[in-house]
Amino acid sequence: MPKKVDHEARRLEIAEALWRIASTRGLDGVSLRDVAAEADISLGRLQHYFRTKDEMLVFALRHINTLADRRIRGRVGAIAARLGQEPPPRAVLRECLVGMLPLDGKSRVGALVGAAYFARAVHDERLRGEAVEGIPRLAELFAGLLRSAGERGELAAGRSLDPYTEAMLLISLVDGLTAYTLLGVQTGEEALERLDAHLERIFAGGGD
Amino acid sequence: MPKKVDHEARRLEIAEALWRIASTRGLDGVSLRDVAAEADISLGRLQHYFRTKDEMLVFALRHINTLADRRIRGRVGAIAARLGQEPPPRAVLRECLVGMLPLDGKSRVGALVGAAYFARAVHDERLRGEAVEGIPRLAELFAGLLRSAGERGELAAGRSLDPYTEAMLLISLVDGLTAYTLLGVQTGEEALERLDAHLERIFAGGGD
């Protein structure tokens, strides 16, 4: 199906133009015309692929999330290869969370597109659907990892929270750490140290 | 100094027009002209008070933060009056954090203006200054409360984190909980329950 492939490839090129704008001047006030210019195509051509800015934004966000997902799976796979077995739940959870922080160029662009999405989605119920579906799914995944860790006796002794609550706290935490890193309140390294301090509290091997 | 008072009053009226726009359709693509129309004044008049959208945004954000601060102090004062003494650090910290969540109309508008600020500030170093100064100051305040709680033996037994790290984790957490509440991923009540679960872990009176 070469036609379908072409269509998808062109949509990706447009999404990449959107990312370039998102990662330099941001998407506030950016029009379809601006994105068409950045992608070096006519407005009419762009509208053949995306009718609205929001449609384009959701496509770009989904694609960025897919790429992030692939990078994270790659890193989890590398740990598995190194260990010669399935990595422990803590390592998988940490790779997922670290992959969500803006620590390199790619994850930074993802976070910037995420920031633009956020600013628009709070006012648009249809756009919010993306977060409303994706976040609980992610929280379920994390809750599952926390449950496995608990079954393996790898959670810190003492009071532990309901896994879904803990998962939503982790996702919220990474979201805030990302925001304050993008705002320059802290460096990426500091964000990572803070995340690790929190994970250490959840997982710390016995003794406390 | 009636002139100065007038000037300030007019700036507040304009800021309130900006909030109304922020809390309904958002600030993406909103021009000075749009805000002037909402404030029912001419563009020239508005520009007498604010030269740019960002100047207006920072003023609106500061004012919202001042109002939030006043509400929080009021609630801490009410607890003090009820107890007949200074409230414990945990209660003060909780009031501050709860006051940052979008649980009612006022804090919701504050969070929406904050979202618009965030989307712009990630691309503008001058705008970022607001967060870069304000957040570490808030983290110091929270770290101080955590230190007092520690001295009074009110922190949970076991491993406790460096107070500044704990403070930045709390601020990040509330930021993320706010985002996911605005996006409709969770209700305000759920955000509050999750925050309380985390606070309980930090403060839980002995036994674990």
Chai-1 contact restraints between the chains, C-beta under 6 A:
chainA,res_idxA,chainB,res_idxB,connection_type,confidence,min_distance_angstrom,max_distance_angstrom,comment,restraint_id
A,R25,B,H123,contact,1.0,0.0,6.0,A-B,restraint_1
A,G26,B,H123,contact,1.0,0.0,6.0,A-B,restraint_2
A,D28,B,D28,contact,1.0,0.0,6.0,A-B,restraint_3
A,D28,B,A119,contact,1.0,0.0,6.0,A-B,restraint_4
A,D28,B,R120,contact,1.0,0.0,6.0,A-B,restraint_5
A,G29,B,G29,contact,1.0,0.0,6.0,A-B,restraint_6
A,A115,B,A119,contact,1.0,0.0,6.0,A-B,restraint_7
A,A115,B,V122,contact,1.0,0.0,6.0,A-B,restraint_8
A,A116,B,A119,contact,1.0,0.0,6.0,A-B,restraint_9
A,A119,B,D28,contact,1.0,0.0,6.0,A-B,restraint_10
A,A119,B,A115,contact,1.0,0.0,6.0,A-B,restraint_11
A,A119,B,A116,contact,1.0,0.0,6.0,A-B,restraint_12
A,A119,B,A119,contact,1.0,0.0,6.0,A-B,restraint_13
A,R120,B,D28,contact,1.0,0.0,6.0,A-B,restraint_14
A,A121,B,L183,contact,1.0,0.0,6.0,A-B,restraint_15
A,V122,B,A115,contact,1.0,0.0,6.0,A-B,restraint_16
A,V122,B,L182,contact,1.0,0.0,6.0,A-B,restraint_17
A,H123,B,R25,contact,1.0,0.0,6.0,A-B,restraint_18
A,H123,B,G26,contact,1.0,0.0,6.0,A-B,restraint_19
A,R128,B,L183,contact,1.0,0.0,6.0,A-B,restraint_20
A,R128,B,G184,contact,1.0,0.0,6.0,A-B,restraint_21
A,A131,B,L183,contact,1.0,0.0,6.0,A-B,restraint_22
A,A131,B,V185,contact,1.0,0.0,6.0,A-B,restraint_23
A,V132,B,G184,contact,1.0,0.0,6.0,A-B,restraint_24
A,V132,B,V185,contact,1.0,0.0,6.0,A-B,restraint_25
A,I135,B,V185,contact,1.0,0.0,6.0,A-B,restraint_26
A,G158,B,G158,contact,1.0,0.0,6.0,A-B,restraint_27
A,G158,B,D208,contact,1.0,0.0,6.0,A-B,restraint_28
A,R159,B,A204,contact,1.0,0.0,6.0,A-B,restraint_29
A,R159,B,D208,contact,1.0,0.0,6.0,A-B,restraint_30
A,L161,B,A197,contact,1.0,0.0,6.0,A-B,restraint_31
A,T165,B,R194,contact,1.0,0.0,6.0,A-B,restraint_32
A,T165,B,A197,contact,1.0,0.0,6.0,A-B,restraint_33
A,M168,B,R194,contact,1.0,0.0,6.0,A-B,restraint_34
A,L169,B,R194,contact,1.0,0.0,6.0,A-B,restraint_35
A,L169,B,H198,contact,1.0,0.0,6.0,A-B,restraint_36
A,S172,B,L173,contact,1.0,0.0,6.0,A-B,restraint_37
A,S172,B,G176,contact,1.0,0.0,6.0,A-B,restraint_38
A,S172,B,L177,contact,1.0,0.0,6.0,A-B,restraint_39
A,L173,B,S172,contact,1.0,0.0,6.0,A-B,restraint_40
A,L173,B,L173,contact,1.0,0.0,6.0,A-B,restraint_41
A,L173,B,G176,contact,1.0,0.0,6.0,A-B,restraint_42
A,D175,B,G176,contact,1.0,0.0,6.0,A-B,restraint_43
A,D175,B,A179,contact,1.0,0.0,6.0,A-B,restraint_44
A,G176,B,S172,contact,1.0,0.0,6.0,A-B,restraint_45
A,G176,B,L173,contact,1.0,0.0,6.0,A-B,restraint_46
A,G176,B,D175,contact,1.0,0.0,6.0,A-B,restraint_47
A,G176,B,G176,contact,1.0,0.0,6.0,A-B,restraint_48
A,L177,B,S172,contact,1.0,0.0,6.0,A-B,restraint_49
A,A179,B,D175,contact,1.0,0.0,6.0,A-B,restraint_50
A,L182,B,V122,contact,1.0,0.0,6.0,A-B,restraint_51
A,L183,B,A121,contact,1.0,0.0,6.0,A-B,restraint_52
A,L183,B,R128,contact,1.0,0.0,6.0,A-B,restraint_53
A,L183,B,A131,contact,1.0,0.0,6.0,A-B,restraint_54
A,G184,B,R128,contact,1.0,0.0,6.0,A-B,restraint_55
A,G184,B,V132,contact,1.0,0.0,6.0,A-B,restraint_56
A,V185,B,A131,contact,1.0,0.0,6.0,A-B,restraint_57
A,V185,B,V132,contact,1.0,0.0,6.0,A-B,restraint_58
A,V185,B,I135,contact,1.0,0.0,6.0,A-B,restraint_59
A,R194,B,T165,contact,1.0,0.0,6.0,A-B,restraint_60
A,R194,B,M168,contact,1.0,0.0,6.0,A-B,restraint_61
A,R194,B,L169,contact,1.0,0.0,6.0,A-B,restraint_62
A,A197,B,L161,contact,1.0,0.0,6.0,A-B,restraint_63
A,A197,B,T165,contact,1.0,0.0,6.0,A-B,restraint_64
A,H198,B,L169,contact,1.0,0.0,6.0,A-B,restraint_65
A,A204,B,R159,contact,1.0,0.0,6.0,A-B,restraint_66
A,D208,B,G158,contact,1.0,0.0,6.0,A-B,restraint_67
A,D208,B,R159,contact,1.0,0.0,6.0,A-B,restraint_68
